[in-house]
């Protein structure tokens, strides 16, 4: 994990190795996987999922207990080449206390299978919120490693 603070946005990069080809992993990157990546203690209900192509949107209700907010994002970039596959989702509207969100999902094939690279940039409503969000967001992405490996590795 790499963590940087740059131009008022926090940036993280998380890398997970899975033992399946990039093309196999890409076909499993869908709404079922999204639901399996839900952090513990968080409720999540998928309201809209169009896919991972530019212009597609996703929307879900997220919360803890009875407190629920809507997360609405749009795919702003998509690329599939022989070298890598990636797509980026950015906020249309995000729950309080977030202000901005950008998440790039990248897959790169290697001799052991595929590297899943999550690059996350976010900003809170102010600098304090940005700093307070670091730990929960980092934890949320660290907790993705096991579901990624379980769901996406060759069986």
N, C-alpha and C positions, 0 to 999 in steps of 0.2 A: 504494500500500500504506500502510495506517495501522496503527501498532503502539502498543498501550497496555498498561500493567500495572495491573490493577484487582482489588482484593480477592484477592490471591494467585493470580489467573489471568491469563495472558497473552492478549491479544486482538489479532487481525489482521483486516484487511479487505482483500480483493483484488478488483479489478474488471477484467473483460475484456469488450471489445466484440466481438460477432460480427455478421456481416451476414446474419441470417436472422430471421424473425419469432419472437416469444416462443413462440407455439404450436408452430412447427416445432422450435425448440430443445427445448421441453418434451418432445416426443415422442421425442427422441433421448437424453434423460437416462435411461439404463438401464444394465444390467450391462456391455454392450459398451463404453460410454463409460467406466465405472469402470475397466475393464481398460486402456483406452488412456491413462488418466491416471497410470498407475503410474510412479513416479520411476525414473530409470536406476539401476542397481546394486542395486535392491531386488527381491527375489523376492516374488511375490504369487500366491496360489492362492485363488480364490473358492470358499468352502465353502457359503455360503447367501446368496441374494439374493431377498427377497420383493417388493421394490418401494419406492416412496417415500410410501406412505400411513401414517398414524398406526398404530402397532402392528407394522408390518413390521420385519423384522430383517435384518441383513447380518452375515456372518461370513467372515473370510478369514484365511489364514495368511500372515504377512509376515515378511521377514527379509533378512539380508545373508549370503550364503554358506550355510553349513549351519545357522546360528543362526536358528531360526524361532519365532515366537510367534503366538498367536491374537488377533485383533482382533474383538470382538463388539459390535455396536451396534444400537440400536433407534430407529426413527423416532418422535419424540415430538411433532412438529408438522407439519401439512400445510395449505396454503392455496392456493387457486386462485381468483383474482378477475380482473376486467377490468383491474385495475391491475398485479397481480404474481402470481407463482407461487413458492412456496417450500416447502421441507421442511427439517426439522432432524433430524440424527442425534446421539445421545448415547451415551456409553459404557455398556455392560453390563460388559465387561471389556476392558482395553486393555493393550498390551505394556508391560513395564518399560522405561523409568522413568516412563511416564505414570501419572497418578492419575485425572485427569478430562479429558473431551473433549466438546466441543459444536461442531458444524459446521452452520451454516445455509447452504443453497444457495438463492439467490434469483435470479429472472429478471424483468427489467423491460424492457418494450418501449420503444423510442425511435425517432426518425426514421431512424437509421442501421441499425436492426435490434434487437438485444437486448443489454442489459448483463447479464453473469453476475457475481453478487456472492457471493463466498465469505467468510462471517464465521466465524472460527475462534476458539474460546476453549479453552485447555488449561491444565493444571496438572501439574507433575511431582510425584514422590513427596516432594520438598522444594523449597525456593526455588532451590537451586543447580541441581537437575535442570531446573526450569522455565526458568531462564536459559540453560542449556546446550542445551535443545531449541529455543530461538528460531530460531537460524540454520537448522538442518535443516528445520524445519517451514516457515519462510518460503521457503526455497529450493524445497521440494516444491510449494508453491502457486504460486510464480513460474514454475516449469517447466510448469504446467498451461496457461498462456496459449497457447502454440503448438498443442498438441493440441485445445484448445477451439476455436480459430479454424479449424484444419484440418478437424476433424470436424463442427463445428456451423454453419459459415458456409454461406450459400446457394451451391450449385454451379452 
